[in-house]
């Protein structure tokens, strides 16, 4: 059995602490994810579920997995201030799309969607990722 005395023990503990800190810093980028769904029609539908950005410089992505079979667009908006919003992003092709970038920590955003429809409403679903920093 090895016994550590004085300086050698301090060096070992400091080295282990440094290695742990480096492993945490090199870990994957923080991200939050949620399944989302709703009905979409010819004008924007504003969904009221707020999501909070917790990492500065974060991006938001949406992948619609159940497309309604028509052109669908989405935008993020500030939940308590609808005039503050992102650009329309076409999302109906089943791929993952960037719908907003470089958000500040503490930002609360919601989603809005519209489709190329007249009076009908169709169901859609997908996956929303936010707090993505890489």
Contact map, one row per residue, 1 for C-alpha under 8 A:
11100000000000000000000000000000000000000000000000000000000000000000000000000000000000000000000000000000000000000000000000000000000000
11110000000000000000000000000000000000000000000000000000000000000000000000000000000000000000000000000000000000000000000000000000000000
11111000000000000000000000000000000000000000000000000000000000000000000000000000000000000000000000000000000000000000000000000000000000
01111101100000000000000000000000000000000000000000000000000000000000000000000000000000000000000000000000000000000000000000000000000000
00111111100000000000000000000000000000000000000000000000000000000000000000000000000000000000000000000000000000000000000000000000000000
00011111110000000000000000000000000000000000000000000000000000000000000000000000000000000000000000000000000000000000000000000000000000
00001111111000000000000000000000000000000000000000000000000000000000000000000000000000000000000000000000000000000000000000000000000000
00011111111100000000000000000000000000000000000000000000000000000000000000000000000000000000000000000000000000000000000000000000000000
00011111111110000000000000000000000000000000000000000000000000000000000000000000000000000000000000000000000000000000000000000000000000
00000111111111000000000000000000000000000000000000000000000000000000000000000000000000000000000000000000000000000000000000000000000000
00000011111111100000000000000000000000000000000000000000000000000000000000000000000000000000000000000000000000000000000000000000000000
00000001111111110000000000000000000000000000000000000000000000000000000000000000000000000000000000000000000000000000000000000000000000
00000000111111111000000000000000000000000000000000000000000000000000000000000000000000000000000000000000000000000000000000000000000000
00000000011111111100000000000000000000000000000000000000000000000000000000000000000000000000000000000000000000000000000000000000000000
00000000001111111110000000000000000000000000000000000000000000000000000000000000000000000000000000000000000000000000000000000000000000
00000000000111111111000000000000000000000000000000000000000000000000000000000000000000000000000000000000000000000000000000000000000000
00000000000011111111100000000000000000000000000000000000000000000000000000000000000000000000000000000000000000000000000000000000000000
00000000000001111111110000000000000000000000000000000000000000000000000000000000000000000000000000000000000000000000000000000000000000
00000000000000111111111000000000000000000000000000000000000000000000000000000000000000000000000000000000000000000000000000000000000000
00000000000000011111111100000000000000000000000000000000000000000000000000000000000000000000000000000000000000000000000000000000000000
00000000000000001111111110000000000000000000000000000000000000000000000000000000000000000000000000000000000000000000000000000000000000
00000000000000000111111111000000000000000000000000000000000000000000000000000000000000000000000000000000000000000000000000000000000000
00000000000000000011111111100000000000000000000000000000000000000000000000000000000000000000000000000000000000000000000000000000000000
00000000000000000001111111100000000000000000000000000000000000000000000000000000000000000000000000000000000000000000000000000000000000
00000000000000000000111111100000000000000000000000000000000000000000000000000000000000000000000000000000000000000000000000000000000000
00000000000000000000011111110000000000000000000000000000000000000000000000000000000000000000000000000000000000000000000000000000000000
00000000000000000000001111111000000000000000000000000000000000000000000000000000000000000000000000000000000000000000000000000000000000
00000000000000000000000001111100000000000000000000000000000000000000000000000000000000000000000000000000000000000000000000000000000000
00000000000000000000000000111110000000000000000000000000000000000000000000000000000000000000000000000000000000000000000000000000000111
00000000000000000000000000011111000000000000000000000010000000000000000000000000000000000000000000000000000000000000000000000000001110
00000000000000000000000000001111100000000000000000000000000000000000000000000000000000000000000000000000000000000000000000000000111110
00000000000000000000000000000111110000000000000000000000000000000000000000000000000000000000000000000000000000000000000000000000111100
00000000000000000000000000000011111000000000000000000000000000000000000000000000000000000000000000000000000000000000000000000011110000
00000000000000000000000000000001111100000000000000000000000000000000000000000000000000000000000000000000000000000000000000000011100000
00000000000000000000000000000000111110000000000000000000000000000000000000000000000000000000000000000000000000000000000000001111000000
00000000000000000000000000000000011111000000000000000000000000000000000000000000000000000000000000000000000000000000000000001111000000
00000000000000000000000000000000001111100000000000000000000000000000000000000000000000000000000000000000000000000000000000111100000000
00000000000000000000000000000000000111110000001000000000000000000000000000000000000000000000000000000000000000000000000000111000000000
00000000000000000000000000000000000011111000100000000000000000000000000000000000000000000000000000000000000000000000000011110000000000
00000000000000000000000000000000000001111101100000000000000000000000000000000000000000000000000000000000000000001110000011110000000000
00000000000000000000000000000000000000111111100000000000000000000000000000000000000000000000000000000000000000000111111111000000000000
00000000000000000000000000000000000000011111000000000000000000000000000000000000000000000000000000000000000000000111111110000000000000
00000000000000000000000000000000000000001111100000000000000000000000000000000000000000000000000000000000000000001110000000000000000000
00000000000000000000000000000000000000011111110000000000000000000000000000000000000000000000000000000000000000011110000000000000000000
00000000000000000000000000000000000000111011111000000000000000000000000000000000000000000000000000000000000000011100000000000000000000
00000000000000000000000000000000000000000001111100000000000000000000000000000000000000000000000000000000000001111000000000000000000000
00000000000000000000000000000000000001000000111110000000000000000000000000000000000000000000000000000000000001110000000000000000000000
00000000000000000000000000000000000000000000011111000000000000000000000000000010000000000000000000000000000001100000000000000000000000
00000000000000000000000000000000000000000000001111100000000000000000000000000000000000000000000000000000000001100000000000000000000000
00000000000000000000000000000000000000000000000111110000000000000000000000000010000000000000000000000000000111000000000000000000000000
00000000000000000000000000000000000000000000000011111000000000000000000000000000000000000000000000000000000111000000000000000000000000
00000000000000000000000000000000000000000000000001111100000000000000000000000000000000000000000000000000111110000000000000000000000000
00000000000000000000000000000000000000000000000000111111010000000000000000000000000000000000000000000011111110000000000000000000011000
00000000000000000000000000000000000000000000000000011111000000000000000000000000000000000000000000000001111000000000000000000000001000
00000000000000000000000000000100000000000000000000001111110000000000000000000000000000000000000000000001100000000000000000000000001010
00000000000000000000000000000000000000000000000000001111110000000000000000000000000000000000000000000111100000000000000000000000000010
00000000000000000000000000000000000000000000000000000011111000000000000000000000000000000000000000001111100000000000000000000000000010
00000000000000000000000000000000000000000000000000001011111100000000000000000000000000000000000000001111100000000000000000000000011110
00000000000000000000000000000000000000000000000000000000111110000000000000000000000000000000000001111110000000000000000000000000011110
00000000000000000000000000000000000000000000000000000000011111000000000000000000000000000000000001111000000000000000000000000001111100
00000000000000000000000000000000000000000000000000000000001111100000000000000000000000000000000111110000000000000000000000000001110000
00000000000000000000000000000000000000000000000000000000000111110000000000000000000000000010000111100000000000000000000000000111100000
00000000000000000000000000000000000000000000000000000000000011111000000000000000000000000010011110000000000000000000000000000111000000
00000000000000000000000000000000000000000000000000000000000001111110000000000000000000000011111100000000000000000000000000011110000000
00000000000000000000000000000000000000000000000000000000000000111110000000000000000000000000011000000000000000000000000000011110000000
00000000000000000000000000000000000000000000000000000000000000011111000000000000000000000000010000000000000000000000000000011100000000
00000000000000000000000000000000000000000000000000000000000000011111110100000000000000000001110000000000000000000000000000011000000000
00000000000000000000000000000000000000000000000000000000000000000111110100000000000000000001000000000000000000000000000001110000000000
00000000000000000000000000000000000000000000000000000000000000000011111000000000000000000001000000000000000000000000000000000000000000
00000000000000000000000000000000000000000000000000000000000000000011111100000000000000000001000000000000000000000011100000000000000000
00000000000000000000000000000000000000000000000000000000000000000000111110000000000000000111000000000000000000000011000000000000000000
00000000000000000000000000000000000000000000000000000000000000000011011111000000000000000111000000000000000000001111000000000000000000
00000000000000000000000000000000000000000000000000000000000000000000001111100000000000011111000000000000000000001110000000000000000000
00000000000000000000000000000000000000000000000000000000000000000000000111110000000000011110000000100000000000111100000000000000000000
00000000000000000000000000000000000000000000000000000000000000000000000011111000000011111000000000100000000000111000000000000000000000
00000000000000000000000000000000000000000000000000000000000000000000000001111100000011100000000000110000000011110000000000000000000000
00000000000000000000000000000000000000000000000000000000000000000000000000111110111111000000000000000000000011110000000000000000000000
00000000000000000000000000000000000000000000000000000000000000000000000000011111111110000000000000000000001111000000000000000000000000
00000000000000000000000000000000000000000000000101000000000000000000000000001111110000000000000000000000000111000000000000000000000000
00000000000000000000000000000000000000000000000000000000000000000000000000000111110000000000000000000000000000000000000000000000000000
00000000000000000000000000000000000000000000000000000000000000000000000000001111111100000000000000000000000000000000000000000000000000
00000000000000000000000000000000000000000000000000000000000000000000000000001111111110000000000000000000000000000000000000000000000000
00000000000000000000000000000000000000000000000000000000000000000000000000001100111110000000000000000000000000000000000000000000000000
00000000000000000000000000000000000000000000000000000000000000000000000000001100111111000000000000000000000000000000000000000000000000
00000000000000000000000000000000000000000000000000000000000000000000000000111100011111100000000000000000000000000000000000000000000000
00000000000000000000000000000000000000000000000000000000000000000000000000111000000111110000000000110000000000000000000000000000000000
00000000000000000000000000000000000000000000000000000000000000000000000000110000000011111000000000100000000000000000000000000000000000
00000000000000000000000000000000000000000000000000000000000000000000000011100000000001111100000000000000000000000000000000000000000000
00000000000000000000000000000000000000000000000000000000000000000000000011100000000000111110000010100000000000000000000000000000000000
00000000000000000000000000000000000000000000000000000000000000000000001111000000000000011111100000000000000000000000000000000000000000
00000000000000000000000000000000000000000000000000000000000001110000001111000000000000001111111110000000000000000000000000000000000000
00000000000000000000000000000000000000000000000000000000000000010011111110000000000000000111111000000000000000000000000000000000000000
00000000000000000000000000000000000000000000000000000000000000010010000000000000000000000111111000000000000000000000000000000000000000
00000000000000000000000000000000000000000000000000000000000000111110000000000000000000000011111100000000000000000000000000000000000000
00000000000000000000000000000000000000000000000000000000000000111000000000000000000000000011111110000000000000000000000000000000000000
00000000000000000000000000000000000000000000000000000000000011110000000000000000000000000010011111000000000000000000000000000000000000
00000000000000000000000000000000000000000000000000000000000011100000000000000000000000001010001111100000000000000000000000000000000000
00000000000000000000000000000000000000000000000000000000001111000000000000000000000000000000000111111000000000000000000000000000000000
00000000000000000000000000000000000000000000000000000000001111000000000001110000000001101000000011111000000000000000000000000000000000
00000000000000000000000000000000000000000000000000000000001110000000000000010000000001000000000001111110000000000000000000000000000000
00000000000000000000000000000000000000000000000000000000111100000000000000000000000000000000000001111110000000000000000000000000000000
00000000000000000000000000000000000000000000000000000001111000000000000000000000000000000000000000011111000000000000000000000000000000
00000000000000000000000000000000000000000000000000001001111000000000000000000000000000000000000000011111101000000000000000000000000000
00000000000000000000000000000000000000000000000000001111110000000000000000000000000000000000000000000111111000000000000000000000000000
00000000000000000000000000000000000000000000000000011111110000000000000000000000000000000000000000000011111000000000000000000000000000
00000000000000000000000000000000000000000000000000011100000000000000000000000000000000000000000000000001111100000000000000000000000000
00000000000000000000000000000000000000000000000000011100000000000000000000000100000000000000000000000011111110000000000000000000000000
00000000000000000000000000000000000000000000000001111000000000000000000000000110000000000000000000000000011111000000000000000000000000
00000000000000000000000000000000000000000000000001111000000000000000000000011110000000000000000000000000001111100000000000000000000000
00000000000000000000000000000000000000000000011111100000000000000000000000011110000000000000000000000000000111110000000000000000000000
00000000000000000000000000000000000000000000011110000000000000000000000001111000000000000000000000000000000011111000000000000000000000
00000000000000000000000000000000000000000001111000000000000000000000000001111000000000000000000000000000000001111100000000000000000000
00000000000000000000000000000000000000010011110000000000000000000000000111100000000000000000000000000000000000111110000000000000000000
00000000000000000000000000000000000000011111100000000000000000000000000111000000000000000000000000000000000000011111000000000000000000
00000000000000000000000000000000000000011111000000000000000000000000011110000000000000000000000000000000000000001111100000000000000000
00000000000000000000000000000000000000001100000000000000000000000000011100000000000000000000000000000000000000000111110000000000000000
00000000000000000000000000000000000000001100000000000000000000000000010000000000000000000000000000000000000000000011111110000000000000
00000000000000000000000000000000000000001100000000000000000000000000000000000000000000000000000000000000000000000001111100000000000000
00000000000000000000000000000000000000001100000000000000000000000000000000000000000000000000000000000000000000000000111110000000000000
00000000000000000000000000000000000000001100000000000000000000000000000000000000000000000000000000000000000000000000111111000000000000
00000000000000000000000000000000000000111100000000000000000000000000000000000000000000000000000000000000000000000000101111100000000000
00000000000000000000000000000000000000111000000000000000000000000001000000000000000000000000000000000000000000000000000111110000000000
00000000000000000000000000000000000011110000000000000000000000000001000000000000000000000000000000000000000000000000000011111000000000
00000000000000000000000000000000000011110000000000000000000000011111000000000000000000000000000000000000000000000000000001111100000000
00000000000000000000000000000000001111000000000000000000000000011110000000000000000000000000000000000000000000000000000000111110000000
00000000000000000000000000000000001110000000000000000000000001111100000000000000000000000000000000000000000000000000000000011111000000
00000000000000000000000000000000111100000000000000000000000001111000000000000000000000000000000000000000000000000000000000001111100000
00000000000000000000000000000000111100000000000000000000000111100000000000000000000000000000000000000000000000000000000000000111110000
00000000000000000000000000000011110000000000000000000000000111000000000000000000000000000000000000000000000000000000000000000011111100
00000000000000000000000000000011100000000000000000001000011110000000000000000000000000000000000000000000000000000000000000000001111100
00000000000000000000000000000111000000000000000000001110011100000000000000000000000000000000000000000000000000000000000000000000111110
00000000000000000000000000001111000000000000000000000000011100000000000000000000000000000000000000000000000000000000000000000000111111
00000000000000000000000000001110000000000000000000000011111000000000000000000000000000000000000000000000000000000000000000000000001111
00000000000000000000000000001000000000000000000000000000000000000000000000000000000000000000000000000000000000000000000000000000000111
